[in-house]
Amino acid sequence: MKNIVRFALYILFVISISSCLKMGLDDLPTSDKAEITNVKFEYRWWDEAAEQLRVVELTADNKIADHAISCTITVPAVTDKFTSEIREKVSLANIVCLTDISAGASIRPLNGAPVLGTPEDFSGKEFSYLVVAADGSNIEWKINIIAINK
């Protein structure tokens, strides 16, 4: 009797977590937007004492025009965790770049541009990225590093 009750509860559970909706959903239009709306930079380092990865966001003053973004980066002031020794190590050769792009779009580097989202060398100062919209249309964007201020 206990096994029958357990089996019945199991069947009810399986039915309750499955979805029956297979049609009748609205078709949404595919977006043709292939925009970069923001560029951010950060510096990452390993904190031996705390045994953890630390991240500090760098301030970026971005000017967006004609599918090009000009960035002036400012390194923040020293804090108890972001010491002067660590601050001195920050350079264009070891920062991380992150972008905000249109919903449903993807982005990829062109012509040897640094990969976004990982520590890379941005000392070349001008890089090309291809943003592909959800509908397959694309726009080539340029990210220009004007300066890094400490």
Secondary structure, DSSP 8 states (H G I E B T S, - for coil): -HHHHHHHHHHHHHHHHS----S------------EEEEEEEEEEEETTTTEEEEEEEEEEEEEETTEEEEEEE-----SSS-HHHHHH--GGGBEEEEEE-TT-EEEEETT---TTS-B--TT-EEEEEEE-TTS-EEEEEEEEEEEE-
